[in-house]
Amino acid sequence: MLEPENHRKASRPRVGAKEYTLTIAAIAAGVISSLLHAGVIEFPQAWKPAPPEHEPLPEWIDDDAPEPDPRDISGL
């Protein structure tokens, strides 16, 4: 008995490029998410929160000391 030319197997529906692209994108997103969560990769510095604007100065720096005169060359 002859089968029609447009006969397709019911178990394998036709899948287009859109479905392949979405599948690959979903897999890539899952892999990247897993690597970020595990700490294998990190966000670039620009994406991290900014440090506090003024961190405390070390104890050996005297914040109240007068600024040296830039024209003074006696120490050279």
Secondary structure as GFF3:
##gff-version 3
##sequence-region A 1 76
A	DSSP	alpha_helix	17	38	.	.	.	ID=ss1
A	DSSP	three_ten_helix	45	47	.	.	.	ID=ss2
###
